[in-house]
Amino acid sequence: MDIDSFVGVPLLISAGLGVLLILTFIIAKIRNSAKPSFVLYLSAGILISGALYTYYEPHIIYLVFVTVLIEAILFLYSVIIAFGNPQKREEKKAAKKMAEMKGTIDANSVSREVFQAEKDRFNKIIEVNKDLIAKAASFFTSDNSMEQFLDYCNMLIAERVQADGCIILMADDFDNLLAVKSFKGTFPPPYKLPDDLPHKPLRVETNLRFAQFPLQENIFGEIASAGEAVLITDSVKDPRVYQNGPEEFLKCGSYIFVPIKQQEGVAGIIALSRDPDKAKFTEKDLETAVILTDATATAMKPLYSFLNFAEHKKLTQGGDIATKIQKELLPAKLPVISGLGIGCFTSTAENVCGDFYDVVVSRKDRISFIVGDVAGKGMNSLTIMLMIRSILRLIVNTPQSAATILAWANRGICNETMKIDHFASVALINYNSLTKQAQIATCGNNTVLLYSAADKSVKQISMMTEPMGVEKDSQYSDIDLQLSSGDILVACTDGVIESLDENGVQYSSKKLEKVISSHAHENAKTISNRVKDDLKKYIGSNQQFDDTSMLVIKVD
């Protein structure tokens, strides 16, 4: 056998050694023990390719050509090494290494700057939180602690953000409404003002101070529902902002809206405004407002806890006295009126004293039915209740209309300079027993329903207006009705409609209307008892937070 027949074996061994050679180069590079030149990788690759190609195409000329090519490459590489300038090579290596080190240093510097910026930001947040919590503690023993704290936060945030106006709105868990609790500076309303509201600074400001906003279909509610801070630099181009102009004081500039977030959800919203002729709010202003708002939310929690404890203790002490006086103010016995049936009930929630009803018989053509709901609790609300009851008992004897009587009473309450809240919702029904005519006027949100015996339907006839005690120039409207036999008028406080079952669902006016319709054939006293029983069944064991009162008037 010819020895050339075994040439394939050394070719395969040569290819295998070439592969091992490349692997050792790679290992040396990974371990950083040496840095094999690209020339060595190329030579080993050519050797492997040539050996394998010659194995499959047995012509020795291929292997010779590969050998010559490898030697030529290695020769050129050795010439460069032998005659090159080693100093320049070292300088080039050193420059490359310095560039790598500089890149690492720059990256570390950037990282340190970012870290320091975050550290400064968190230190600022901690400092602001400490200051506000300490400030909140200073209000613990003050009158109107929460109002004073919110006013302080209002002033602080407006000053830090350099805003021209700031308002703080807090959420009402029961009504799903936002109500303004603090107002500072000039704040052009970003919502549509009522069509009948005069565009005068005082009237517009009063409207905003006492406004309530649902959680949809207005900018405050939508931002609170979304739970994210919003920066509006150009309000003219933002469809969420309504332009009420053209008066200068109504022109909108830039706005910042920041929800007040707590563990239970959004507790309210802080809104800031800047006049249109000044520089617009920036992202930095927004960041500052968010930090301060978050600190406000944190400090508010312990203040709420303390106030709840203090209020419970105070109400426990004075609640029994107020409730006793409240019950003594209610008519001990309803008057007997020819051609008219009267039913009523009242239920006082624990430590609450705000509702009252009254029946004043002036003469045959003027019998006045009054249902009132005073804001607040305990002795404060009792004081205002006594004032309103006394004023109304005095002036219902005049020939004035129901709306005029409420306007007079409102002016009298507004002229008081008491520091306690003196707001109330009142429904007044003047009835003429000779003609069966009724004249109705309401202020605030007390509900008045009419059951018509003719078509057996129930409808609400009261209108939502400003409560008594808000603005001394408030005007109210008369609703004149010609009643017939079997017609029923029902007046109740909002505690009836808003009573909650164990799932937190309100009783609602629809349920009330259904009970009235179902028992319209019975007398007034029975109807009121049916409503009371249905309400008690609906509430179950759930605790209530408002008084419930109702008057039922049925024409015989």
NORZIPE-V348071 format. One record per backbone hydrogen bond with DSSP energy under -0.5 kcal/mol. CO is the residue of the C=O (numbers start at 0). NH is the residue of the N-H. Records with the same first field share a line. If there is no record, write none. Layout:
CO=NH, NH
This chain:
1=4
2=5
3=6
5=8, 9
6=10
7=11
8=12
9=13
10=14
11=15
12=16
13=17
14=18
15=19
16=20
17=21
18=22
19=23
20=24
21=25
22=26
23=27
24=28
25=29
26=30
27=32, 33
36=39, 40
37=41
38=42
39=43
40=44
41=45
42=46
43=47
44=48
45=49
46=50
47=51
48=52
49=53
50=54
51=55
52=56
56=58
58=61, 62
59=63
60=64
61=65
62=66
63=67
64=68
65=69
66=70
67=71
68=72
69=73
70=74
71=75
72=76
73=77
74=78
75=79
76=80
77=81
78=82
79=83
83=85
84=88
85=89
86=90
87=91
88=92
89=93
90=94
91=95
92=96
93=97
94=98
95=99
96=100
97=101
98=102
99=103
100=104
101=105
102=106
103=107
104=108
105=109
106=110
107=111
108=112
109=113
110=114
111=115
112=116
113=117
114=118
115=119
116=120
117=121
118=122
119=123
120=124
121=125
122=126
123=127
124=128
125=129
126=130
127=131
128=132
129=133
130=134
131=135
132=136
133=137
134=138
135=138
136=139
138=141
141=144
143=147
144=148
145=149
146=150
147=151
148=152
149=153
150=154
151=155
152=156
153=157
154=158
155=159
156=160
157=161, 162
163=185
164=272
165=183
166=270
167=180, 181
168=268
169=178
170=172
171=175, 176
175=214
176=171
177=212
178=169
181=167
183=165
184=186
189=241
193=196
195=197
197=199
199=203
200=204
201=205
202=206
203=207
204=208
205=209
207=210
210=179
212=177
217=221
218=222
219=223
220=224
221=225
222=226, 227
229=231, 256
230=232
231=254
232=234
233=236, 237
236=238
237=240
239=241
241=243
246=249, 250
247=250
249=243
252=234
253=273
254=231
255=271
256=229
257=269
258=260
259=266, 267
261=264
264=261, 266
266=170
267=259
268=168, 270
269=257
270=166
271=255
272=163, 164
273=253
274=277
281=285
282=286
283=287
284=288
285=289
286=290
287=291
288=292
289=293
290=294
291=295
292=296
293=297
294=298
295=299
296=300
297=300, 301
298=302
299=303
300=304
301=305
302=306
303=307
304=308
305=309
306=310
307=311
308=312
309=313
310=314
311=315
312=316
313=317
314=318
315=319
317=321
318=322
319=323
320=324
321=325
322=326
323=327
324=328
325=328, 329
334=336
336=339
338=555
339=336
340=553
342=551
344=549
346=348, 547
348=351
353=373
355=371
357=369
358=360
359=361, 367
362=365
363=432
365=361, 362, 367
366=368, 430
367=359
368=428
369=357
370=426
371=355
372=424
376=379, 380
377=381
378=382
379=383
380=384
381=385
382=386
383=387
384=388
385=389
386=390
387=391
388=392
389=393
390=394
391=395
393=396
394=397
400=404
401=405
402=406
403=407
404=408
405=409
406=410
407=411
408=412
409=413
410=414
412=415
422=374
423=467
424=372
425=442
426=370
427=429, 440
428=368, 430
429=438
430=366, 432
431=435, 436
435=482
436=431
437=480
438=429
439=478
440=427
442=425
443=464
446=491
447=460, 461
448=489
449=451, 458
450=452, 487
451=455, 456
456=451
458=449
466=469
467=423
470=473
477=479
478=439
480=437, 482
483=486
486=554
487=450
488=552
489=448
490=550
491=446
492=495, 496
493=497
495=498
496=507
498=506
500=503
504=500
507=511
508=512
509=513
510=514
511=515
512=516
513=517
514=518
516=519
518=521
522=526
523=527
524=528
525=529
526=530
527=531
528=532
529=533
530=534
531=535
532=536
533=537
534=538
535=539
538=541
547=346
548=492
549=344
550=490
551=342
552=488
553=340, 555
554=485
